[in-house]
Each structure stands twice: as C-alpha cells, then as structure tokens.
Amino acid sequence: MSIDTRIVDDLVANDIRFVTTVPCKQLAGVIAEIDARDEIYHIPSNKEDEGMGLCAGAFMGGKRPAIIMQNTAIGVTINALATLIQYYRMPLPMIISYRGELREPIACQVEMAVHTKALLAQLHIPTYHFHHQSDVEELDLILKHCFMSSKPVAVLTDANFWGGY
C-alpha cells in the first residue's frame, strides 16, 4: 500500500468526509488519492486561510473536515486558526508538507521552516513531525485525538518522509 493510500485510508476511517487542499508537489499523491475517493468531498483552495474557512463551514454543516497544505503558508492562516478554528473549538487535522529543511532547493522555504513550529507552539496547536514513513502508524491515533479534544492538530511531513526532494 502506498503512503498516500494509507493517509487517505486513515482519513476515511476517522469519518473525515470533507477535505480542502492547496497544491503542493510533496502532497500531490495524497491529493490525487483524495480526488479518487467517492466518500470524500474535495474542494481545492486558492489559499490556506480560505481553506480554513471552507473547513469551518463543513464542520458547522456536520462534516468532519481536514486541510492539506504547505508550511510556507502557516503565516497567512494565523488569524483564521485563532479567531475561527480555535475560538469555536473546531477539530481540524492539518496535514502539512514541512518544507525548508536540509537539502531544500528553494531558499525562501528555509526561512518559513525556521518559524513553523514556533508559530504552531505559540497557538498551542499539538504538532507531530513525521520524518519516516513508519511514522504514519500514529496518524489514526492523532486523528482520533483531534476530534475527541475538539482542537486543531498539525502533522508536519518533511521531505525525508516523502522520499527526498
């Protein structure tokens, strides 16, 4: 089973029926797998903060949402996370490609990597960092915890997790 299939299987197993995504090379396989699933309603977003709003609407409409995005846009999501998602205690799994670590070929990605974990910590968002594909074994429990606690959660998936740049 591919890592993309495993991730989407865990989303489905946790009754996540609405997913919004922002394009990302590392997450392209997960996005394609989501598109292939009839049980998931997928709406691509232009921007990550727009995706937060879509997820909030899906949650208020009775669906369990998730967002798939890059860490380089964490900065634009801060307001939506604090004043919408957290304020109204919405569980929101965020599967985030963590760009900017060793061997990163794009310099601007490196700068945001320096701030990603600190911003999530400042917001008190539980954050898990997947370095190896075997780390995906924790995803099911992370998703269960997210919905049980009614809190957003960040799962950072680095280049090593995806097999390199």
BAFI-3210 file (N, C-alpha, C; in Angstrom, 3 decimals, decimal comma, padded with zeros to 6 digits):
// residues 165
n [1|2|3|4|5|6|7|8|9|10|11|12|13|14|15|16|17|18|19|20|21|22|23|24|25|26|27|28|29|30|31|32|33|34|35|36|37|38|39|40|41|42|43|44|45|46|47|48|49|50|51|52|53|54|55|56|57|58|59|60|61|62|63|64|65|66|67|68|69|70|71|72|73|74|75|76|77|78|79|80|81|82|83|84|85|86|87|88|89|90|91|92|93|94|95|96|97|98|99|100|101|102|103|104|105|106|107|108|109|110|111|112|113|114|115|116|117|118|119|120|121|122|123|124|125|126|127|128|129|130|131|132|133|134|135|136|137|138|139|140|141|142|143|144|145|146|147|148|149|150|151|152|153|154|155|156|157|158|159|160|161|162|163|164|165]
n.u [000,852|000,556|002,009|000,411|-002,139|-002,454|-002,566|-004,937|-006,752|-006,739|-007,888|-010,483|-011,284|-011,590|-013,865|-013,657|-014,945|-014,817|-012,446|-010,107|-007,639|-004,427|-002,356|000,636|003,793|004,965|002,735|001,151|000,470|-001,196|-003,253|-004,204|-005,117|-007,179|-008,893|-009,689|-011,437|-014,726|-016,040|-015,097|-015,555|-014,033|-012,610|-010,583|-008,465|-007,631|-005,999|-004,512|-005,767|-008,293|-009,028|-009,243|-011,578|-013,411|-013,253|-014,254|-016,899|-017,744|-017,520|-019,418|-021,594|-021,898|-019,979|-016,846|-013,895|-010,714|-007,538|-005,137|-001,935|000,917|003,707|004,742|002,737|001,710|001,816|-000,187|-002,438|-002,812|-004,639|-007,165|-006,947|-006,750|-008,989|-011,202|-011,135|-009,917|-011,252|-013,939|-013,658|-013,120|-012,371|-009,614|-007,779|-004,603|-002,710|000,477|002,943|006,267|008,395|011,745|013,864|016,991|018,736|016,847|015,884|014,924|015,350|013,605|011,828|013,242|013,395|010,750|010,497|012,003|010,297|007,875|007,248|007,440|005,404|003,126|003,383|003,087|000,402|-000,584|-001,104|-001,264|001,449|002,857|005,655|006,460|009,054|009,851|008,471|007,283|006,282|003,700|002,084|001,110|-000,884|-003,686|-004,333|-003,681|-005,600|-007,959|-007,556|-007,594|-010,317|-011,618|-010,710|-011,503|-009,811|-007,540|-004,957|-001,586|000,141|003,235|004,946|007,940|010,514|012,073|010,243|008,641|010,390|012,498|013,829]
n.v [-001,185|002,200|005,168|007,380|006,277|005,041|007,260|008,534|006,461|006,415|008,923|008,495|006,340|007,683|009,090|011,433|013,489|015,707|017,493|020,004|021,293|022,712|023,225|021,246|019,960|017,812|016,731|015,865|013,205|012,386|014,220|013,448|010,890|011,537|012,829|010,621|009,275|008,483|008,819|011,093|014,530|016,832|019,970|022,054|024,706|028,163|029,560|029,031|030,167|030,617|027,982|027,222|028,574|027,223|024,683|025,259|025,923|023,433|021,882|023,160|022,462|019,836|018,000|016,198|017,820|018,251|019,723|020,005|021,102|023,389|024,190|026,713|028,552|028,912|031,314|032,958|031,781|032,239|034,142|033,034|030,519|031,227|032,961|031,741|028,785|027,829|029,449|028,675|026,067|023,987|020,869|020,245|018,537|019,098|018,361|018,791|019,684|019,880|022,047|023,216|022,175|020,353|019,989|021,342|022,851|025,413|028,599|030,444|028,768|027,757|029,814|030,006|027,536|027,828|029,201|027,813|025,678|027,154|029,069|027,406|026,306|028,642|029,093|027,012|024,573|021,173|019,417|017,200|015,564|013,998|012,068|009,686|007,119|005,143|006,542|007,174|005,365|006,472|008,210|007,558|007,519|010,155|011,558|010,639|011,716|014,455|014,899|014,028|015,856|018,259|020,125|021,832|020,133|019,667|017,929|017,534|016,797|015,909|016,286|013,977|012,064|011,893|010,810|012,358|015,288]
n.w [000,000|-000,820|000,667|000,347|-000,069|002,409|004,169|003,283|003,689|006,508|007,004|005,982|007,618|009,977|009,615|008,129|005,838|004,282|002,561|002,010|-000,162|-000,883|-003,614|-003,736|-004,340|-002,870|-001,609|-003,654|-004,385|-002,269|-002,603|-005,138|-004,488|-002,703|-004,483|-005,933|-004,320|-003,629|-001,221|-000,031|-000,038|-001,982|-002,134|-003,808|-002,634|-003,099|-001,393|001,836|004,133|003,144|002,813|005,505|006,208|004,542|005,701|008,254|007,609|006,594|008,922|010,574|009,139|009,760|008,941|009,144|008,778|006,977|006,234|003,675|003,174|002,654|004,785|004,349|004,235|006,730|008,097|006,893|007,844|010,521|011,728|010,989|012,215|014,982|015,533|014,474|014,020|016,483|018,404|018,190|018,893|016,998|015,692|013,668|011,521|010,168|007,557|006,722|004,470|005,264|004,412|003,744|005,202|005,609|002,546|001,077|-001,921|-002,471|-001,455|-000,048|001,202|003,317|005,207|006,222|007,427|009,685|011,347|011,526|013,488|015,861|015,552|015,502|018,069|019,604|019,214|020,612|019,354|018,989|017,644|015,362|013,995|011,139|010,120|008,996|006,909|008,418|010,550|009,963|011,157|013,475|012,712|012,704|015,487|016,123|014,630|015,867|018,432|017,842|017,101|019,399|021,308|020,287|018,946|016,745|014,919|013,936|011,475|010,503|007,616|006,473|003,883|003,894|004,803|002,535|000,754|-000,102|-001,845]
ca.u [000,000|001,335|001,854|-000,732|-003,342|-002,543|-003,016|-006,349|-007,499|-006,915|-008,879|-011,801|-011,581|-011,978|-015,083|-013,388|-015,668|-014,575|-011,030|-009,667|-006,207|-003,711|-001,358|001,972|004,467|005,128|001,417|000,394|-000,077|-002,320|-004,339|-004,749|-005,866|-008,412|-009,738|-010,175|-012,343|-016,103|-016,523|-014,556|-015,867|-012,785|-012,639|-009,277|-008,467|-006,612|-005,110|-004,718|-006,761|-009,581|-009,293|-009,706|-012,982|-014,171|-013,311|-015,173|-018,251|-018,046|-017,731|-020,710|-022,608|-021,981|-018,938|-015,512|-013,005|-009,253|-006,879|-003,832|-001,287|002,353|004,042|005,109|001,567|001,227|001,655|-001,462|-003,561|-002,820|-005,899|-008,259|-006,774|-007,020|-010,297|-012,284|-010,993|-009,719|-012,274|-015,161|-013,271|-013,322|-011,267|-009,177|-006,486|-003,867|-001,573|001,283|004,292|007,206|009,476|012,766|014,915|018,215|018,652|015,794|016,468|014,333|015,796|012,535|011,200|014,053|013,041|009,490|010,718|012,540|009,210|006,666|006,956|007,251|004,062|002,150|003,512|002,505|-001,049|-000,879|-001,635|-000,439|002,182|003,579|006,569|006,731|010,331|009,969|007,144|006,705|005,591|002,282|001,365|000,498|-001,896|-005,032|-004,498|-003,652|-006,914|-008,925|-007,304|-008,046|-011,777|-012,014|-010,372|-012,042|-008,710|-006,777|-003,701|-000,716|001,024|004,258|005,565|009,105|010,962|012,532|009,023|008,157|011,418|013,507|013,432]
ca.v [000,000|003,431|006,069|008,250|005,489|004,846|008,516|008,757|005,418|006,867|010,000|007,874|005,544|008,614|009,759|012,725|013,448|016,964|017,869|021,054|021,182|023,729|022,437|021,047|018,856|016,665|016,187|015,603|011,847|012,383|014,973|012,581|009,813|012,143|013,027|009,326|008,681|008,974|009,109|012,381|015,706|017,567|021,287|022,730|026,102|029,039|029,966|028,235|030,767|030,316|026,587|027,184|028,971|026,111|023,618|025,713|025,754|021,995|021,430|023,687|021,725|018,460|017,132|016,238|018,323|018,267|020,564|019,540|022,363|023,539|025,014|028,075|029,428|028,970|032,720|033,526|031,094|032,535|034,770|032,065|029,498|031,754|033,594|030,907|027,365|027,621|030,131|027,870|024,709|023,082|019,950|020,384|017,954|019,790|017,583|019,895|019,379|020,720|022,421|024,110|021,525|020,001|019,684|022,140|023,584|026,749|029,353|031,059|027,710|027,591|030,838|029,683|026,355|028,316|029,755|026,978|025,025|028,187|029,643|026,407|026,235|029,865|028,911|025,810|023,538|019,964|019,260|015,943|015,687|012,704|012,019|008,393|006,643|004,353|007,455|007,237|004,474|007,301|009,113|007,203|007,993|011,623|011,996|010,366|012,702|015,739|015,004|013,868|017,058|019,441|021,054|021,584|019,417|019,771|016,807|018,007|015,698|016,508|015,706|012,614|011,259|011,705|010,179|013,325|016,368]
ca.w [000,000|-000,876|001,811|000,022|000,201|003,861|004,773|002,954|004,410|007,892|006,987|005,792|008,812|011,035|009,159|007,504|004,575|003,572|002,553|001,106|-000,409|-001,637|-004,352|-003,186|-005,023|-001,971|-001,252|-004,887|-004,354|-001,324|-003,245|-006,187|-003,811|-002,199|-005,663|-006,411|-003,332|-003,664|000,125|000,416|-000,846|-002,087|-002,755|-003,784|-002,191|-003,674|-000,305|003,043|005,020|002,503|003,162|006,900|006,173|003,969|006,716|009,301|007,077|006,546|010,304|011,031|008,392|010,240|008,366|009,717|007,726|007,079|005,235|003,204|002,807|002,890|005,948|003,976|004,356|008,110|008,465|006,440|008,495|011,960|012,130|010,861|013,256|016,319|015,738|013,946|014,336|017,920|019,191|018,182|019,280|015,867|015,404|012,285|011,170|009,118|007,073|006,218|003,995|006,011|003,504|004,243|005,995|004,885|001,112|000,437|-003,042|-002,629|-000,279|000,748|002,003|004,521|006,195|006,906|008,266|010,957|012,156|011,528|014,772|016,881|015,374|015,964|019,529|020,158|019,165|021,419|018,474|019,034|016,383|015,197|012,869|010,521|009,409|008,326|006,511|009,513|011,471|009,599|012,082|014,514|012,165|013,166|016,864|016,087|014,156|016,945|019,485|017,322|017,176|020,796|022,076|019,586|018,725|015,522|015,098|012,762|011,172|009,582|006,864|005,835|002,611|004,158|004,862|001,162|-000,060|-000,530|-002,777]
c.u [000,892|001,077|000,659|-002,048|-003,534|-003,069|-004,507|-007,227|-007,749|-007,907|-010,292|-012,214|-012,009|-013,119|-014,852|-013,949|-015,520|-013,092|-010,827|-008,152|-005,695|-002,579|000,017|002,573|004,576|003,804|000,580|-000,235|-001,265|-003,508|-004,992|-005,577|-007,186|-009,396|-010,377|-011,217|-013,720|-016,606|-015,993|-014,960|-014,634|-013,008|-011,240|-009,446|-007,387|-005,565|-005,475|-005,743|-008,175|-009,992|-009,783|-011,187|-013,871|-014,329|-014,265|-016,619|-018,662|-018,327|-019,083|-021,872|-022,652|-020,944|-017,650|-014,552|-011,530|-008,732|-005,498|-003,129|000,217|002,602|004,366|003,937|000,999|000,954|000,317|-002,662|-003,732|-004,150|-007,061|-008,155|-007,197|-008,456|-011,476|-012,156|-010,858|-010,830|-013,555|-014,896|-013,595|-012,120|-010,892|-007,811|-005,881|-002,682|-000,738|002,632|005,231|008,433|010,511|013,859|016,109|017,918|017,514|016,416|015,965|014,564|014,655|011,793|011,932|013,630|011,748|009,636|011,240|011,410|008,016|006,334|006,718|005,861|002,981|002,191|002,885|000,979|-001,510|-001,561|-000,723|000,159|002,982|004,422|006,899|008,010|010,446|008,574|006,498|005,984|004,105|001,436|000,643|-000,696|-003,296|-005,282|-004,490|-005,011|-007,989|-008,795|-007,809|-009,555|-012,290|-011,805|-010,926|-010,990|-008,098|-005,487|-002,904|000,139|001,988|004,937|006,735|009,517|011,437|011,341|008,536|009,202|012,458|012,977|013,543]
c.v [001,241|004,285|006,992|007,541|005,316|006,101|008,724|007,688|005,834|008,026|009,413|007,087|006,421|009,524|011,178|012,661|014,715|017,301|019,000|020,980|022,420|022,983|022,417|019,822|017,622|015,985|015,796|014,216|011,731|013,091|014,134|011,450|010,328|012,336|011,724|008,702|009,312|009,403|010,432|013,466|016,599|018,892|021,869|024,193|026,884|029,412|029,182|028,846|030,605|028,884|026,427|027,555|027,884|024,976|023,991|025,549|024,299|021,470|021,897|023,014|020,244|017,497|017,253|016,664|018,038|019,199|019,986|020,774|022,307|024,411|026,460|029,048|029,464|030,415|033,301|032,874|031,480|033,124|033,783|030,969|030,021|032,215|032,790|029,470|027,142|028,258|029,294|026,386|023,688|022,152|020,077|019,739|018,725|018,902|018,550|019,387|020,395|020,963|023,258|023,483|021,184|019,552|020,422|022,967|025,029|027,551|029,919|030,025|027,549|028,592|030,492|028,453|026,757|028,732|028,819|026,414|026,044|028,814|028,673|026,274|027,459|029,776|027,710|024,729|022,318|019,688|017,971|016,051|014,294|012,804|010,779|007,872|005,784|005,234|007,545|006,311|005,267|008,117|008,804|007,722|009,518|012,161|011,774|011,403|014,083|015,900|014,829|015,162|018,347|020,539|020,798|020,852|019,528|018,520|017,303|016,813|016,270|015,751|014,269|011,651|010,916|011,096|011,132|014,347|015,928]
c.w [000,000|000,365|001,594|000,334|001,696|004,550|004,520|003,601|005,859|007,982|006,905|007,036|009,991|010,614|008,647|006,093|003,750|003,690|001,561|001,015|-001,127|-002,328|-003,688|-003,858|-004,130|-001,647|-002,468|-004,894|-003,414|-001,953|-004,337|-005,581|-003,249|-003,353|-006,134|-005,494|-003,390|-002,281|000,690|-000,576|-000,814|-002,794|-002,677|-003,364|-002,929|-002,642|000,952|003,991|004,453|002,842|004,589|006,969|005,602|004,981|007,850|008,842|007,011|007,944|010,825|010,314|008,746|009,673|009,172|008,614|008,004|006,001|004,954|002,641|003,042|004,108|005,583|004,077|005,771|008,519|008,065|007,112|009,959|012,410|012,073|011,923|014,621|016,503|015,208|014,444|015,844|018,756|019,294|018,452|018,187|015,730|013,929|012,095|010,001|008,750|006,245|005,718|004,634|005,158|004,240|005,086|005,114|003,460|000,401|-000,700|-003,194|-001,350|000,564|001,601|003,337|005,596|006,933|007,793|009,643|011,900|012,345|012,903|015,882|016,773|015,861|017,484|020,194|020,193|019,994|020,589|018,572|017,658|016,413|013,935|012,351|009,690|008,531|007,989|007,588|010,534|011,176|010,478|013,173|014,014|012,674|014,580|016,944|015,651|015,217|018,061|019,072|017,506|018,597|021,572|021,470|019,425|017,352|015,876|013,800|012,655|010,099|008,928|006,084|004,566|002,779|004,189|003,446|000,240|-000,609|-001,513|-004,203]
res [m|s|i|d|t|r|i|v|d|d|l|v|a|n|d|i|r|f|v|t|t|v|p|c|k|q|l|a|g|v|i|a|e|i|d|a|r|d|e|i|y|h|i|p|s|n|k|e|d|e|g|m|g|l|c|a|g|a|f|m|g|g|k|r|p|a|i|i|m|q|n|t|a|i|g|v|t|i|n|a|l|a|t|l|i|q|y|y|r|m|p|l|p|m|i|i|s|y|r|g|e|l|r|e|p|i|a|c|q|v|e|m|a|v|h|t|k|a|l|l|a|q|l|h|i|p|t|y|h|f|h|h|q|s|d|v|e|e|l|d|l|i|l|k|h|c|f|m|s|s|k|p|v|a|v|l|t|d|a|n|f|w|g|g|y]
***
